[in-house]
Amino acid sequence: MIAYQFSARVLPEEKWPALSASFRDLTLEHSLTYARAAARRIGADVQFLMLTTPDGQPVAAACLRIKHVPGLRRGIAWLAAGPLVQHVDRPDPDAATLRAVLAALRTYAQESGHILRLRFPATPWHDVALLDQLARSEAFLPTDRSPTYRTVVVDCTQDEDTLMRALHGKWRNPLRNALKAGLDLDIVPIAQAADRFHPMYTEVQAAKGFRPDIPPEFYYALEGADFAHEVLFARKDGTDIAAMTLGRAGSNAVYLFGATLDTGRRLNAGHYLMWHSMLRCRDLGLKYFDLGGIDPEANPSVTRYKLRTGGTELRAAGPYEFRPAGAGSTLISIAETIHARLKKLRS
């Protein structure tokens, strides 16, 4: 038996920004601005849930992107970086509360017929081993159908001297050289500077051959009160030599894209921009700056670069999957497998 009983109810879209803003663990993936665009990109629907105590007090919230199977009226509900559980008017949830949240989400999935997949946000206060245990207790099992997430997170509540001391010596020295190189910093909303950023990004992309799952163009047009996206430029003698974009929602920020030209690399402009991104987050009163993920096997050099910033290496709990009882889950899985194979053939 779980200690608490919470219920989940669907919330109208217009009420989501106010509810999500009342959680300290809000990230861009749970912003209305991002969620609508992300769902539209894959032909999914967005659904917002509020989880409440028996007397109607909110304890958690979830933004779902639901991809329906044609003709089945059910499908796969994806809950990225959630559920939100750190309500501003409540202490951080204990294990019993977290289990009750998962139980309420399981009940929602069973009643809706959707396969529910979720991955918690990568935050320092989450105990991943505990969440693994609680997920199993509520029939959420690990799945490889959704991506895992490892990253480095910088605590931006620290003062500048503390942030500087936390840097690895092999990171701090290039930064000091960059700070002496006469670089200028320019910070502009991406909507006003995409035409400056994009040529730099495509040049670096062509040289290095990488291809992100979600390209930067997806973000350029995103505008909303609950999501901000800006670009930091490093300039030398009036010319852009490097750029880095940040997404912000609530008290959290995430590194999205970066591009450093040959001149910028010689002047350590990447270190310069990452450092000023930390200071920018601190000056804005943000708590955490997520450096955008790491992959030690596929990209060890970038992983090493991010780890040397003095941030904390984290793994997000999950992804987990709950499959409702009945034939519907089997049909959904078959449809997903067929879709994935056709997509692979087309690509």
Residue pairs with C-beta under 8 A, 6 or more apart in sequence:
2 96
2 99
2 100
2 103
3 96
3 97
3 99
3 100
4 53
4 96
4 97
4 100
5 54
5 100
5 103
6 51
6 52
6 53
6 59
6 60
6 100
6 101
6 103
6 104
7 51
7 52
7 54
7 104
7 107
8 49
8 50
8 51
8 62
8 104
8 105
8 107
8 108
9 49
9 50
9 52
10 47
10 48
10 49
11 19
11 48
11 49
11 50
11 61
12 48
13 32
13 46
13 48
15 48
16 32
16 48
16 63
17 31
17 32
17 225
17 226
19 48
19 50
19 58
19 61
20 26
20 30
20 31
20 32
20 61
20 63
20 84
20 226
20 250
21 226
21 250
22 58
22 87
22 88
22 89
23 61
23 84
23 85
23 86
23 87
23 88
23 250
24 86
24 87
24 88
24 250
24 251
24 287
25 84
25 85
25 86
25 121
25 123
25 250
25 252
26 84
26 249
26 250
26 251
26 252
27 81
27 121
27 249
27 250
27 252
27 254
27 290
28 34
28 227
28 247
28 248
28 249
28 252
28 254
29 35
29 38
29 63
29 80
29 81
29 82
30 61
30 63
30 80
30 81
30 82
30 84
30 249
31 224
31 226
31 227
31 249
32 224
32 226
32 227
33 222
33 223
33 224
33 225
33 226
33 227
34 222
34 227
34 247
34 249
35 46
35 63
35 65
36 46
37 218
37 221
37 222
38 44
38 65
39 45
39 46
39 65
39 66
41 214
41 218
42 65
42 67
43 67
44 65
44 66
44 67
44 68
44 78
45 65
45 66
45 68
46 63
46 64
46 65
46 66
47 63
47 64
47 66
47 77
48 61
48 62
48 63
48 64
49 61
49 62
49 63
49 64
49 83
49 105
49 108
50 58
50 60
50 61
51 58
51 59
51 60
51 61
51 62
51 83
51 101
51 104
51 105
52 58
52 59
53 59
58 87
59 85
59 87
59 90
59 93
59 97
59 100
59 101
60 83
60 84
60 85
60 87
60 93
60 101
60 104
61 82
61 83
61 84
62 79
62 82
62 83
62 84
62 105
62 118
63 79
63 82
64 77
64 78
64 79
64 116
65 77
65 78
65 80
66 75
66 76
66 77
66 78
66 114
67 75
67 76
67 78
68 74
68 75
69 75
69 331
69 332
69 335
72 328
72 331
72 332
72 335
73 113
74 112
74 113
74 114
74 328
74 332
75 114
75 115
75 332
75 335
76 114
76 115
76 116
76 117
76 332
76 336
77 109
77 112
77 114
77 115
77 116
77 117
78 117
78 118
78 146
79 105
79 116
79 117
79 118
79 119
80 118
80 119
81 119
81 120
81 121
81 122
81 316
82 118
82 120
82 121
83 101
83 105
83 118
83 120
85 93
85 97
85 98
85 101
86 92
86 93
86 125
92 125
93 101
95 130
95 134
98 130
98 131
98 134
99 134
99 137
99 138
102 134
102 135
102 137
102 138
102 140
103 138
105 116
105 118
105 322
106 116
106 138
106 139
106 140
106 322
108 116
109 115
109 116
109 322
109 324
110 322
110 324
110 325
112 324
113 324
113 326
113 328
114 324
114 332
115 321
115 322
115 323
115 324
115 329
115 332
115 333
116 140
116 321
116 322
117 143
117 145
117 146
117 319
117 320
117 321
117 322
118 140
118 318
118 319
118 320
119 146
119 147
119 148
119 149
119 316
119 317
119 318
119 319
119 320
120 126
120 131
120 316
120 317
120 318
121 316
122 149
122 150
122 151
122 153
122 290
122 314
122 315
122 316
123 153
123 288
123 314
124 153
124 155
124 288
124 312
124 314
126 314
126 316
126 317
128 315
128 316
128 317
131 317
131 318
132 142
132 317
135 141
135 317
135 318
135 320
138 322
139 322
140 320
140 321
140 322
141 320
141 321
141 322
142 318
142 319
142 320
142 321
143 319
143 320
143 321
145 319
145 321
145 336
146 318
146 319
146 321
147 319
148 315
148 316
148 318
148 319
149 293
149 315
149 316
150 293
150 294
150 295
150 296
150 313
150 314
150 315
150 316
151 290
151 291
151 292
151 293
151 294
151 306
151 313
151 314
151 316
152 290
152 291
152 294
152 306
152 307
152 309
152 311
152 312
152 313
152 314
153 288
153 289
153 290
153 291
153 311
153 312
153 314
154 163
154 278
154 281
154 288
154 289
154 291
154 309
154 310
154 311
154 312
155 287
155 288
155 311
155 312
156 253
156 278
156 281
156 282
156 286
156 287
156 288
156 289
157 282
157 287
158 166
158 282
159 282
160 279
160 282
163 278
163 279
163 282
163 310
164 172
165 310
166 309
166 310
167 175
167 308
167 309
167 310
168 307
168 308
168 309
168 310
170 308
171 271
171 305
171 308
171 309
171 310
174 268
174 271
175 268
175 271
175 272
175 275
177 267
177 268
178 267
178 268
178 269
178 271
178 272
178 275
179 272
179 275
181 236
181 267
181 268
181 272
182 236
183 234
183 235
183 236
183 241
183 267
183 269
183 272
184 234
184 235
184 236
185 232
185 233
185 234
185 235
185 272
185 273
185 276
186 232
186 233
186 235
186 240
187 230
187 231
187 232
187 233
187 280
188 196
188 230
188 231
188 233
189 228
189 229
189 230
189 231
190 197
190 219
190 220
190 229
190 230
190 231
190 245
191 220
191 221
191 223
191 229
193 231
193 233
194 220
196 231
196 233
196 240
196 243
197 216
197 231
197 233
197 243
197 245
197 257
197 259
198 216
198 217
198 220
200 240
200 242
200 243
200 259
200 261
201 216
201 243
201 257
201 259
203 259
203 261
204 259
204 260
204 261
205 211
205 259
212 257
216 245
216 256
216 257
219 229
219 245
219 247
219 256
219 257
222 229
226 249
226 250
227 247
227 248
227 249
228 247
228 248
228 249
229 245
229 246
229 247
229 248
229 256
230 245
230 246
230 248
231 243
231 244
231 245
231 246
232 243
232 244
232 245
232 246
232 273
232 276
232 277
232 280
233 240
233 242
233 243
234 240
234 241
234 242
234 243
234 264
234 267
234 269
234 272
234 273
235 241
236 263
236 264
236 267
236 269
239 263
240 261
241 260
241 261
241 263
241 264
241 267
241 269
242 258
242 259
242 260
242 261
242 264
242 269
242 270
242 272
242 273
243 258
243 259
243 260
243 273
244 255
244 257
244 258
244 259
244 270
244 273
244 274
244 277
245 255
245 256
245 257
245 258
246 253
246 254
246 255
246 256
246 277
246 280
246 281
247 253
247 254
247 256
248 254
248 281
248 284
248 286
251 285
251 286
251 287
251 288
252 286
252 287
252 288
252 289
252 290
253 277
253 281
253 284
253 286
253 288
253 289
253 290
254 289
254 290
254 291
254 292
255 274
255 277
255 289
255 290
255 291
255 292
256 292
258 270
258 273
260 269
260 270
263 269
264 270
270 305
274 291
274 309
277 289
278 289
278 309
281 289
289 311
291 306
291 309
291 311
292 306
294 302
294 303
294 306
294 307
294 313
295 302
295 303
296 303
307 313
323 329
323 333
